[in-house]
Amino acid sequence: MLKKERHDFIMRQINLHNRVLTSDLVQLLNVSEDTIRRDLQELVDEDLL
């Protein structure tokens, strides 16, 4: 899955559930915790979170 797709998925999950756990995203996206943390930080840096 491309970074943009992961970002879109994360944003959809947050919009649906109002919050999401890093561990859930790791399992759902089948990526490392470090990848999720970087993605979340990028979304924060872009003022999306």
PDB file of N, CA, C, O and CB in Angstrom:
ATOM      1  N   MET A   1       0.852  -1.177   0.000  1.00  0.00           N
ATOM      2  CA  MET A   1       0.000   0.000   0.000  1.00  0.00           C
ATOM      3  C   MET A   1       0.898   1.240   0.000  1.00  0.00           C
ATOM      4  O   MET A   1       1.878   1.316   0.742  1.00  0.00           O
ATOM      5  CB  MET A   1      -0.970  -0.002   1.232  1.00  0.00           C
ATOM      6  N   LEU A   2       0.552   2.178  -0.823  1.00  0.00           N
ATOM      7  CA  LEU A   2       1.321   3.417  -0.912  1.00  0.00           C
ATOM      8  C   LEU A   2       1.034   4.330   0.276  1.00  0.00           C
ATOM      9  O   LEU A   2       0.001   4.226   0.936  1.00  0.00           O
ATOM     10  CB  LEU A   2       1.007   4.143  -2.221  1.00  0.00           C
ATOM     11  N   LYS A   3       1.977   5.220   0.522  1.00  0.00           N
ATOM     12  CA  LYS A   3       1.827   6.138   1.648  1.00  0.00           C
ATOM     13  C   LYS A   3       0.523   6.926   1.572  1.00  0.00           C
ATOM     14  O   LYS A   3      -0.178   7.060   2.576  1.00  0.00           O
ATOM     15  CB  LYS A   3       3.004   7.095   1.700  1.00  0.00           C
ATOM     16  N   LYS A   4       0.198   7.438   0.412  1.00  0.00           N
ATOM     17  CA  LYS A   4      -1.041   8.210   0.245  1.00  0.00           C
ATOM     18  C   LYS A   4      -2.259   7.356   0.593  1.00  0.00           C
ATOM     19  O   LYS A   4      -3.198   7.841   1.225  1.00  0.00           O
ATOM     20  CB  LYS A   4      -1.160   8.741  -1.201  1.00  0.00           C
ATOM     21  N   GLU A   5      -2.247   6.114   0.190  1.00  0.00           N
ATOM     22  CA  GLU A   5      -3.353   5.205   0.503  1.00  0.00           C
ATOM     23  C   GLU A   5      -3.444   4.958   2.009  1.00  0.00           C
ATOM     24  O   GLU A   5      -4.539   4.914   2.571  1.00  0.00           O
ATOM     25  CB  GLU A   5      -3.179   3.868  -0.245  1.00  0.00           C
ATOM     26  N   ARG A   6      -2.296   4.799   2.652  1.00  0.00           N
ATOM     27  CA  ARG A   6      -2.291   4.621   4.109  1.00  0.00           C
ATOM     28  C   ARG A   6      -2.837   5.857   4.796  1.00  0.00           C
ATOM     29  O   ARG A   6      -3.647   5.752   5.717  1.00  0.00           O
ATOM     30  CB  ARG A   6      -0.872   4.317   4.618  1.00  0.00           C
ATOM     31  N   HIS A   7      -2.402   7.019   4.360  1.00  0.00           N
ATOM     32  CA  HIS A   7      -2.883   8.268   4.960  1.00  0.00           C
ATOM     33  C   HIS A   7      -4.397   8.392   4.799  1.00  0.00           C
ATOM     34  O   HIS A   7      -5.100   8.760   5.740  1.00  0.00           O
ATOM     35  CB  HIS A   7      -2.176   9.487   4.321  1.00  0.00           C
ATOM     36  N   ASP A   8      -4.883   8.087   3.625  1.00  0.00           N
ATOM     37  CA  ASP A   8      -6.333   8.144   3.385  1.00  0.00           C
ATOM     38  C   ASP A   8      -7.072   7.153   4.281  1.00  0.00           C
ATOM     39  O   ASP A   8      -8.115   7.476   4.850  1.00  0.00           O
ATOM     40  CB  ASP A   8      -6.649   7.852   1.901  1.00  0.00           C
ATOM     41  N   PHE A   9      -6.527   5.956   4.401  1.00  0.00           N
ATOM     42  CA  PHE A   9      -7.149   4.934   5.245  1.00  0.00           C
ATOM     43  C   PHE A   9      -7.170   5.385   6.705  1.00  0.00           C
ATOM     44  O   PHE A   9      -8.188   5.249   7.384  1.00  0.00           O
ATOM     45  CB  PHE A   9      -6.399   3.592   5.110  1.00  0.00           C
ATOM     46  N   ILE A  10      -6.064   5.912   7.181  1.00  0.00           N
ATOM     47  CA  ILE A  10      -5.983   6.386   8.568  1.00  0.00           C
ATOM     48  C   ILE A  10      -7.011   7.480   8.811  1.00  0.00           C
ATOM     49  O   ILE A  10      -7.709   7.467   9.825  1.00  0.00           O
ATOM     50  CB  ILE A  10      -4.564   6.905   8.889  1.00  0.00           C
ATOM     51  N   MET A  11      -7.104   8.417   7.892  1.00  0.00           N
ATOM     52  CA  MET A  11      -8.068   9.504   8.057  1.00  0.00           C
ATOM     53  C   MET A  11      -9.504   8.983   8.052  1.00  0.00           C
ATOM     54  O   MET A  11     -10.334   9.457   8.827  1.00  0.00           O
ATOM     55  CB  MET A  11      -7.885  10.544   6.950  1.00  0.00           C
ATOM     56  N   ARG A  12      -9.801   8.024   7.195  1.00  0.00           N
ATOM     57  CA  ARG A  12     -11.147   7.428   7.179  1.00  0.00           C
ATOM     58  C   ARG A  12     -11.451   6.744   8.509  1.00  0.00           C
ATOM     59  O   ARG A  12     -12.549   6.883   9.047  1.00  0.00           O
ATOM     60  CB  ARG A  12     -11.279   6.412   6.019  1.00  0.00           C
ATOM     61  N   GLN A  13     -10.485   6.012   9.031  1.00  0.00           N
ATOM     62  CA  GLN A  13     -10.686   5.318  10.306  1.00  0.00           C
ATOM     63  C   GLN A  13     -10.941   6.316  11.432  1.00  0.00           C
ATOM     64  O   GLN A  13     -11.816   6.103  12.271  1.00  0.00           O
ATOM     65  CB  GLN A  13      -9.465   4.441  10.640  1.00  0.00           C
ATOM     66  N   ILE A  14     -10.191   7.379  11.446  1.00  0.00           N
ATOM     67  CA  ILE A  14     -10.366   8.398  12.486  1.00  0.00           C
ATOM     68  C   ILE A  14     -11.724   9.070  12.340  1.00  0.00           C
ATOM     69  O   ILE A  14     -12.407   9.313  13.335  1.00  0.00           O
ATOM     70  CB  ILE A  14      -9.238   9.452  12.418  1.00  0.00           C
ATOM     71  N   ASN A  15     -12.115   9.367  11.119  1.00  0.00           N
ATOM     72  CA  ASN A  15     -13.423   9.996  10.898  1.00  0.00           C
ATOM     73  C   ASN A  15     -14.572   9.074  11.286  1.00  0.00           C
ATOM     74  O   ASN A  15     -15.598   9.534  11.787  1.00  0.00           O
ATOM     75  CB  ASN A  15     -13.568  10.409   9.439  1.00  0.00           C
ATOM     76  N   LEU A  16     -14.406   7.799  11.060  1.00  0.00           N
ATOM     77  CA  LEU A  16     -15.456   6.835  11.402  1.00  0.00           C
ATOM     78  C   LEU A  16     -15.560   6.586  12.901  1.00  0.00           C
ATOM     79  O   LEU A  16     -16.657   6.474  13.448  1.00  0.00           O
ATOM     80  CB  LEU A  16     -15.203   5.525  10.692  1.00  0.00           C
ATOM     81  N   HIS A  17     -14.408   6.501  13.556  1.00  0.00           N
ATOM     82  CA  HIS A  17     -14.375   6.060  14.953  1.00  0.00           C
ATOM     83  C   HIS A  17     -13.953   7.150  15.940  1.00  0.00           C
ATOM     84  O   HIS A  17     -13.953   6.924  17.150  1.00  0.00           O
ATOM     85  CB  HIS A  17     -13.444   4.896  15.084  1.00  0.00           C
ATOM     86  N   ASN A  18     -13.603   8.303  15.439  1.00  0.00           N
ATOM     87  CA  ASN A  18     -13.143   9.440  16.246  1.00  0.00           C
ATOM     88  C   ASN A  18     -11.790   9.239  16.908  1.00  0.00           C
ATOM     89  O   ASN A  18     -11.186  10.195  17.392  1.00  0.00           O
ATOM     90  CB  ASN A  18     -14.146   9.736  17.298  1.00  0.00           C
ATOM     91  N   ARG A  19     -11.321   8.026  16.930  1.00  0.00           N
ATOM     92  CA  ARG A  19      -9.971   7.751  17.422  1.00  0.00           C
ATOM     93  C   ARG A  19      -9.570   6.372  16.926  1.00  0.00           C
ATOM     94  O   ARG A  19     -10.422   5.545  16.604  1.00  0.00           O
ATOM     95  CB  ARG A  19      -9.896   7.835  18.989  1.00  0.00           C
ATOM     96  N   VAL A  20      -8.278   6.133  16.868  1.00  0.00           N
ATOM     97  CA  VAL A  20      -7.804   4.808  16.489  1.00  0.00           C
ATOM     98  C   VAL A  20      -6.528   4.536  17.260  1.00  0.00           C
ATOM     99  O   VAL A  20      -5.783   5.452  17.606  1.00  0.00           O
ATOM    100  CB  VAL A  20      -7.570   4.696  14.946  1.00  0.00           C
ATOM    101  N   LEU A  21      -6.294   3.286  17.517  1.00  0.00           N
ATOM    102  CA  LEU A  21      -5.085   2.876  18.216  1.00  0.00           C
ATOM    103  C   LEU A  21      -4.005   2.527  17.197  1.00  0.00           C
ATOM    104  O   LEU A  21      -4.280   1.956  16.142  1.00  0.00           O
ATOM    105  CB  LEU A  21      -5.368   1.675  19.151  1.00  0.00           C
ATOM    106  N   THR A  22      -2.779   2.883  17.541  1.00  0.00           N
ATOM    107  CA  THR A  22      -1.653   2.554  16.673  1.00  0.00           C
ATOM    108  C   THR A  22      -1.603   1.055  16.417  1.00  0.00           C
ATOM    109  O   THR A  22      -1.370   0.620  15.289  1.00  0.00           O
ATOM    110  CB  THR A  22      -0.332   3.034  17.294  1.00  0.00           C
ATOM    111  N   SER A  23      -1.818   0.279  17.448  1.00  0.00           N
ATOM    112  CA  SER A  23      -1.768  -1.184  17.309  1.00  0.00           C
ATOM    113  C   SER A  23      -2.825  -1.691  16.330  1.00  0.00           C
ATOM    114  O   SER A  23      -2.579  -2.642  15.588  1.00  0.00           O
ATOM    115  CB  SER A  23      -1.962  -1.856  18.676  1.00  0.00           C
ATOM    116  N   ASP A  24      -3.991  -1.066  16.326  1.00  0.00           N
ATOM    117  CA  ASP A  24      -5.037  -1.455  15.370  1.00  0.00           C
ATOM    118  C   ASP A  24      -4.607  -1.137  13.941  1.00  0.00           C
ATOM    119  O   ASP A  24      -4.809  -1.941  13.031  1.00  0.00           O
ATOM    120  CB  ASP A  24      -6.363  -0.738  15.696  1.00  0.00           C
ATOM    121  N   LEU A  25      -4.022   0.028  13.753  1.00  0.00           N
ATOM    122  CA  LEU A  25      -3.569   0.407  12.412  1.00  0.00           C
ATOM    123  C   LEU A  25      -2.460  -0.518  11.921  1.00  0.00           C
ATOM    124  O   LEU A  25      -2.416  -0.870  10.743  1.00  0.00           O
ATOM    125  CB  LEU A  25      -3.080   1.859  12.404  1.00  0.00           C
ATOM    126  N   VAL A  26      -1.573  -0.906  12.822  1.00  0.00           N
ATOM    127  CA  VAL A  26      -0.501  -1.840  12.461  1.00  0.00           C
ATOM    128  C   VAL A  26      -1.107  -3.125  11.903  1.00  0.00           C
ATOM    129  O   VAL A  26      -0.672  -3.626  10.866  1.00  0.00           O
ATOM    130  CB  VAL A  26       0.402  -2.152  13.691  1.00  0.00           C
ATOM    131  N   GLN A  27      -2.100  -3.647  12.589  1.00  0.00           N
ATOM    132  CA  GLN A  27      -2.737  -4.893  12.142  1.00  0.00           C
ATOM    133  C   GLN A  27      -3.552  -4.692  10.867  1.00  0.00           C
ATOM    134  O   GLN A  27      -3.473  -5.503   9.944  1.00  0.00           O
ATOM    135  CB  GLN A  27      -3.638  -5.447  13.244  1.00  0.00           C
ATOM    136  N   LEU A  28      -4.318  -3.633  10.815  1.00  0.00           N
ATOM    137  CA  LEU A  28      -5.178  -3.400   9.654  1.00  0.00           C
ATOM    138  C   LEU A  28      -4.379  -3.150   8.374  1.00  0.00           C
ATOM    139  O   LEU A  28      -4.769  -3.583   7.290  1.00  0.00           O
ATOM    140  CB  LEU A  28      -6.095  -2.220   9.920  1.00  0.00           C
ATOM    141  N   LEU A  29      -3.261  -2.448   8.518  1.00  0.00           N
ATOM    142  CA  LEU A  29      -2.474  -2.074   7.346  1.00  0.00           C
ATOM    143  C   LEU A  29      -1.291  -3.005   7.095  1.00  0.00           C
ATOM    144  O   LEU A  29      -0.637  -2.932   6.054  1.00  0.00           O
ATOM    145  CB  LEU A  29      -1.977  -0.666   7.501  1.00  0.00           C
ATOM    146  N   ASN A  30      -1.027  -3.884   8.069  1.00  0.00           N
ATOM    147  CA  ASN A  30       0.080  -4.831   7.942  1.00  0.00           C
ATOM    148  C   ASN A  30       1.417  -4.123   7.691  1.00  0.00           C
ATOM    149  O   ASN A  30       2.176  -4.488   6.793  1.00  0.00           O
ATOM    150  CB  ASN A  30      -0.205  -5.816   6.812  1.00  0.00           C
ATOM    151  N   VAL A  31       1.675  -3.110   8.503  1.00  0.00           N
ATOM    152  CA  VAL A  31       2.937  -2.370   8.455  1.00  0.00           C
ATOM    153  C   VAL A  31       3.479  -2.261   9.875  1.00  0.00           C
ATOM    154  O   VAL A  31       2.800  -2.614  10.838  1.00  0.00           O
ATOM    155  CB  VAL A  31       2.746  -0.949   7.813  1.00  0.00           C
ATOM    156  N   SER A  32       4.696  -1.773   9.993  1.00  0.00           N
ATOM    157  CA  SER A  32       5.317  -1.665  11.311  1.00  0.00           C
ATOM    158  C   SER A  32       4.747  -0.488  12.101  1.00  0.00           C
ATOM    159  O   SER A  32       4.147   0.434  11.548  1.00  0.00           O
ATOM    160  CB  SER A  32       6.831  -1.516  11.171  1.00  0.00           C
ATOM    161  N   GLU A  33       4.955  -0.555  13.391  1.00  0.00           N
ATOM    162  CA  GLU A  33       4.530   0.542  14.261  1.00  0.00           C
ATOM    163  C   GLU A  33       5.270   1.825  13.895  1.00  0.00           C
ATOM    164  O   GLU A  33       4.694   2.912  13.949  1.00  0.00           O
ATOM    165  CB  GLU A  33       4.773   0.188  15.744  1.00  0.00           C
ATOM    166  N   ASP A  34       6.534   1.703  13.526  1.00  0.00           N
ATOM    167  CA  ASP A  34       7.306   2.882  13.114  1.00  0.00           C
ATOM    168  C   ASP A  34       6.684   3.548  11.888  1.00  0.00           C
ATOM    169  O   ASP A  34       6.635   4.775  11.802  1.00  0.00           O
ATOM    170  CB  ASP A  34       8.763   2.492  12.817  1.00  0.00           C
ATOM    171  N   THR A  35       6.218   2.752  10.956  1.00  0.00           N
ATOM    172  CA  THR A  35       5.577   3.297   9.757  1.00  0.00           C
ATOM    173  C   THR A  35       4.317   4.068  10.127  1.00  0.00           C
ATOM    174  O   THR A  35       4.077   5.163   9.618  1.00  0.00           O
ATOM    175  CB  THR A  35       5.237   2.171   8.763  1.00  0.00           C
ATOM    176  N   ILE A  36       3.519   3.495  11.011  1.00  0.00           N
ATOM    177  CA  ILE A  36       2.292   4.172  11.446  1.00  0.00           C
ATOM    178  C   ILE A  36       2.631   5.470  12.164  1.00  0.00           C
ATOM    179  O   ILE A  36       1.990   6.495  11.932  1.00  0.00           O
ATOM    180  CB  ILE A  36       1.457   3.257  12.367  1.00  0.00           C
ATOM    181  N   ARG A  37       3.617   5.433  13.018  1.00  0.00           N
ATOM    182  CA  ARG A  37       4.008   6.651  13.746  1.00  0.00           C
ATOM    183  C   ARG A  37       4.471   7.739  12.782  1.00  0.00           C
ATOM    184  O   ARG A  37       4.123   8.909  12.946  1.00  0.00           O
ATOM    185  CB  ARG A  37       5.123   6.339  14.761  1.00  0.00           C
ATOM    186  N   ARG A  38       5.254   7.354  11.782  1.00  0.00           N
ATOM    187  CA  ARG A  38       5.696   8.336  10.774  1.00  0.00           C
ATOM    188  C   ARG A  38       4.504   8.892  10.006  1.00  0.00           C
ATOM    189  O   ARG A  38       4.413  10.097   9.773  1.00  0.00           O
ATOM    190  CB  ARG A  38       6.703   7.695   9.792  1.00  0.00           C
ATOM    191  N   ASP A  39       3.599   8.012   9.619  1.00  0.00           N
ATOM    192  CA  ASP A  39       2.405   8.461   8.888  1.00  0.00           C
ATOM    193  C   ASP A  39       1.594   9.434   9.733  1.00  0.00           C
ATOM    194  O   ASP A  39       1.153  10.471   9.237  1.00  0.00           O
ATOM    195  CB  ASP A  39       1.531   7.256   8.481  1.00  0.00           C
ATOM    196  N   LEU A  40       1.398   9.108  10.991  1.00  0.00           N
ATOM    197  CA  LEU A  40       0.632   9.994  11.873  1.00  0.00           C
ATOM    198  C   LEU A  40       1.331  11.342  12.031  1.00  0.00           C
ATOM    199  O   LEU A  40       0.682  12.388  12.029  1.00  0.00           O
ATOM    200  CB  LEU A  40       0.431   9.339  13.251  1.00  0.00           C
ATOM    201  N   GLN A  41       2.650  11.312  12.167  1.00  0.00           N
ATOM    202  CA  GLN A  41       3.393  12.569  12.300  1.00  0.00           C
ATOM    203  C   GLN A  41       3.270  13.404  11.029  1.00  0.00           C
ATOM    204  O   GLN A  41       3.128  14.624  11.100  1.00  0.00           O
ATOM    205  CB  GLN A  41       4.878  12.291  12.611  1.00  0.00           C
ATOM    206  N   GLU A  42       3.322  12.763   9.881  1.00  0.00           N
ATOM    207  CA  GLU A  42       3.163  13.487   8.616  1.00  0.00           C
ATOM    208  C   GLU A  42       1.780  14.116   8.520  1.00  0.00           C
ATOM    209  O   GLU A  42       1.641  15.240   8.035  1.00  0.00           O
ATOM    210  CB  GLU A  42       3.396  12.549   7.424  1.00  0.00           C
ATOM    211  N   LEU A  43       0.769  13.409   8.971  1.00  0.00           N
ATOM    212  CA  LEU A  43      -0.589  13.962   8.958  1.00  0.00           C
ATOM    213  C   LEU A  43      -0.701  15.154   9.910  1.00  0.00           C
ATOM    214  O   LEU A  43      -1.390  16.129   9.611  1.00  0.00           O
ATOM    215  CB  LEU A  43      -1.616  12.878   9.343  1.00  0.00           C
ATOM    216  N   VAL A  44      -0.034  15.074  11.035  1.00  0.00           N
ATOM    217  CA  VAL A  44      -0.004  16.210  11.974  1.00  0.00           C
ATOM    218  C   VAL A  44       0.723  17.385  11.325  1.00  0.00           C
ATOM    219  O   VAL A  44       0.255  18.522  11.388  1.00  0.00           O
ATOM    220  CB  VAL A  44       0.693  15.810  13.317  1.00  0.00           C
ATOM    221  N   ASP A  45       1.855  17.110  10.710  1.00  0.00           N
ATOM    222  CA  ASP A  45       2.634  18.172  10.060  1.00  0.00           C
ATOM    223  C   ASP A  45       1.847  18.864   8.949  1.00  0.00           C
ATOM    224  O   ASP A  45       2.055  20.045   8.674  1.00  0.00           O
ATOM    225  CB  ASP A  45       3.929  17.599   9.491  1.00  0.00           C
ATOM    226  N   GLU A  46       0.951  18.126   8.319  1.00  0.00           N
ATOM    227  CA  GLU A  46       0.112  18.686   7.253  1.00  0.00           C
ATOM    228  C   GLU A  46      -1.180  19.289   7.804  1.00  0.00           C
ATOM    229  O   GLU A  46      -2.070  19.667   7.042  1.00  0.00           O
ATOM    230  CB  GLU A  46      -0.221  17.607   6.224  1.00  0.00           C
ATOM    231  N   ASP A  47      -1.276  19.377   9.125  1.00  0.00           N
ATOM    232  CA  ASP A  47      -2.462  19.920   9.818  1.00  0.00           C
ATOM    233  C   ASP A  47      -3.745  19.154   9.500  1.00  0.00           C
ATOM    234  O   ASP A  47      -4.834  19.727   9.483  1.00  0.00           O
ATOM    235  CB  ASP A  47      -2.651  21.380   9.447  1.00  0.00           C
ATOM    236  N   LEU A  48      -3.605  17.873   9.253  1.00  0.00           N
ATOM    237  CA  LEU A  48      -4.775  17.040   8.997  1.00  0.00           C
ATOM    238  C   LEU A  48      -5.260  16.353  10.268  1.00  0.00           C
ATOM    239  O   LEU A  48      -6.401  15.897  10.345  1.00  0.00           O
ATOM    240  CB  LEU A  48      -4.459  16.000   7.930  1.00  0.00           C
ATOM    241  N   LEU A  49      -4.395  16.286  11.243  1.00  0.00           N
ATOM    242  CA  LEU A  49      -4.747  15.720  12.556  1.00  0.00           C
ATOM    243  C   LEU A  49      -4.495  16.748  13.626  1.00  0.00           C
ATOM    244  O   LEU A  49      -4.724  16.481  14.806  1.00  0.00           O
ATOM    245  CB  LEU A  49      -3.942  14.431  12.851  1.00  0.00           C
TER     246      LEU A  49
END
